[in-house]
Each structure stands twice: as C-alpha cells, then as structure tokens.
Amino acid sequence: MKRNNLYILILSILWTGFSLNSCDRFEEYNTNPDESTKVTSAMLATKLILGVMQEQDVTKTFVRDDMLSKYIAWSEGNDIDYAFNKLGRIDDYREFSDRNMVLLNNVQDMIDFATTEDLKKSYTALGHFIRASKFFYLTMHVGDVPYQEAYQGDKENFKPKYNTQKEVFLGLLDELDKADQLFRDGENFAGDPVYGGDVSKWRKAANVLQLKLLINLYKKTGDADLRVKERFQTIASSRPLFQSNADNCQLVHADRAKEKYPFYKEGNNFIVFNQVSSIVIDTMKLFGDRRVFYYAKPTQLAEEKGLDPADWDAYNGVDPTLTLYEIQTAVEGKNVSQLNNRYTQLPEGEPTFHLSYAEMNFILAEAVARGFITGDARSYYEEGIRASMKFVADNTPDDPGYHHNMKITDEYINTYLQGEHVAFASTLDRQLRQIIMQKYFTTFLQTAFNRYYEYRRTGIPAFPINPLSNRNEPTDKMPMRWMYSTQEYSYNTEHVNEAVARQFGGSDTENGIIWILQD
C-alpha cells in the first residue's frame, strides 16, 4: 500500500482533464498550463471526490452491480459473473483495488496545502467524508480491513494490521462526527465538482452518510460502544440533513468529453445485452408504478403488434436467474424489455447519486419503525417515494420516447400512495418490506452495490436462486461477501490470515458471514 508519487498524480490529473462528471463546467476545473506542476488542495480535492463519485465506471462495468442486484439480466456470454452471483476476490474489481484506495494517501496533502485555517477545517472535513465513504464500502464487501494503519500519507506501512469490523465502524462514525463539526466551522472551498464547495451542503451529506452507516448497524443496537440509537437520535434531532433532491450528493452529467452519462451509447458496445429483470417490471406493474415507463421500453414484440407504449402489457421482464442460454432464448423471442432509451441516447442521462434525499427518508422511516427515533414513519416513507418519483421525472426530458405518455405528476403520486400495495401498512414486518422495496425502486442504476447490501441484511426483495445458473458454491445460496485480495496474501500474509482466522475460522470464502450481519 504505497503512497502515490505527487508528480505522477499531477500528470494523471492533466492527462485525464480531471475526468469531470459534474454540474459545474469542465473549464472551471481545467488546470493552468503555466502552473502545471503546482499541487493545490483544490486539485487533490477534485481527484478525491471523483474517486468516490465514480465508483461504477462506464459501459458494461457501470451496470455490473445492477446484475448482482437483479435489476438487469445480461445476455452476453462473457465476463458476467456478477449476473450469476459469482463475486470472487476484492482485487478483481477496480473500485476497491489498491490503486484506487491509495488515493486516500492524498488526503493529508490536501489538508496541508490549505492556505487558511478555515480552509484547512473544510478540507479536513472533506477528508473524513471521503475516507468514511471508501472504507464503508470496503468493509461492507469483505469484513475486517486494515483501517487505522492504512493509507496514512507519509506514514507508509506496507503491512498494516486488520481492524475488526466493529473497530472500523467506530472509527468511521467518529470521522463523520468530526466532519459535521469541521464543515460547520470551515469555509467554502475550491475543487468541488459536486456542491461547488458549499460546506453547508457537505455537512448535510456527512450526516446523511452517518445515518446510512447506522441503519446498517441495526442488529447491533445492544452494543454500548456503538450507541446506535443515541447517535440516530442526535443526528435526526439536532443536525442539518437533506431537505430536498437539490441536496443530493450527486454528479450531473453533460454533453461534453468525459462528462457524459456512464451508459451513454458513445463507445458503448454493450447496449444490446441489457434486459430489465422481471423482478423490477412485474413488481412495478403490480404496484401500478409509472417509473417502469421511465426505466424500461416496450418489448420488440409489443412494438410489432402495435401495442400502445402507454399500455402496461407492452412491458415484460426476464427472470434474471435463468441460465444464459434461457435468457438469450427469451431475448430471441422479442418479449423482453430493455433499458429506456434515456439511459443510452441522452449524453446527460440522469445524475448519478452517492447519497440522496429519497434514500435518507427511507432510512429515517425504517429508524422510526424500529423504534430508534420518534417521528412519523409513514411521512418519511411517503416523502421518500415523492422524492424518488420527482427525481426521475425532473431528470427526464418531456418526450414520449422517454416516458411513453405515462408522466409522473403530483396528482399521480398522490393516487399511487393510496394504492393497495403502497399505502403504509400497520404491522412492522409489512412496513419494513414496503420501505426496503421502495428503496430498491429508488436506487435503480444508482449507488453501486447498495441494493445487494440491502438484500443481504433484510432479504428484500427475495431474490430467487436457481442452482442451474448460480455460480456460487453451494449453488442453492447467495454469496455473502467478497474474498480478500491476492495482493494481501502476497504482501501482508500474516495479518490477512489472522483476520480470516478471527472471522471465518480460517476459511476465506464467499459464504462467510461478516460481523455486521450477525445477530
């Protein structure tokens, strides 16, 4: 785990043009060629923020986790392990490779290069947010990870000890508490492609991220060190949180080089292989959910028969657990919907969010339902649905080709909320199922791996398992984690073996139950 050389970092920034996908114009972040060797806090902030916001990459890799989450069935024959539940090792995937994680070594330099004390507070707060985001996803993938001794800038440690997952979460919660305080006391900063350096918005994001961590700790409410309920209550009652979709922590895409939507058709040779799953389409049709008209397009068979694109029967999904041959056969039958053209034909696509107002409301609804905080779970639940639907409608051009004349309006949303399957239930079990299912709809093609984490902790939605297609071993179970990297076994052997022995009795497999999932 070596520290990036700053000279290489500069060249990387210049070479990629910062690879910005943001609401701010690229030109605002382009470097001055007369100062191309001067590293600034702003330059490092941009690189670090994008290191979090672009986890999903582009083209096929953008939808890879959507295959795992059963949003998408994939009809290509190569490199589709995720579609059939094969996770493999953590280093097989770019987002958690050492090369990507090592960017965290630049956090301290970003802080050190700050020119005022208030800027130093802001960049320190940003560093905590970035670290919390990266380590959260890493530990959710594998379990125990090097945390306290890893990616510490000048303090190089090539063989860091592994912290327990509990220790990691305690550290991340503490970092987010510090981020809240430092953003409060800091000043707006440069180099931010998400919020334009607005510390008040970043402060909200830090608090929402902590809520996300806490809801994943719901099985640990009895742990006196974690103080899950107490932390929830403090954040919900006294700290700033998202107030609308305008607060989303997201990248807004544009029709400019390196800023286009990640699944846009340009350079994307994989468009024909995406098929929307029956889990998505059948459930949305059952609920009368018009988001299906924005997420999918009519089947080829429906078009040939002349069915109205506004007809629910024009849409049909495919069981994502079928064998590859069966999926390909279904596609040949022309009765499978693909992704809506807005994902492939519009360079702007829709914003890709890391945290959203809709998801925050579902987290708060679940927290009330479970008794973590007081409040009205139904109000949070319904506000989450409204926010989710408005996000989709507001980020889709008013063109029949993209909503198929089934527009989402305020009147429609009000009616939807009273539907048989949507109206908030009176029992806890039913409430939780409704909340998690609506979160599932909300994160369609958003927030990498979030839906898999939700399934793993709640079993919602109930993904079917087909032993004939399942590449996990045993074939009648879903995998529960990624295995540790081969690099760790080569260079940090003692500590990774110790972590595996502590958690899984010495067997590093995809079926190990990580601490956060244990009762």
PyMOL commands that set and color helices and strands:
alter all, ss='L'
color gray80, all
select helices_A, chain A and resi 6-19+26-28+33-35+41-53+59-62+64-68+81-84+90-92+94-96+98-112+117-142+165-185+199-215+218-220+228-238+245-247+271-273+278-287+291-295+300-305+312-314+324-332+341-343+357-369+377-394+400-403+410-416+428-442+450-458+486-491+493-504+515-517
alter helices_A, ss='H'
color red, helices_A
select strands_A, chain A and resi 72-74+145-146+162-163+249-251+274-276+352-355
alter strands_A, ss='S'
color yellow, strands_A
deselect
rebuild
show_as cartoon
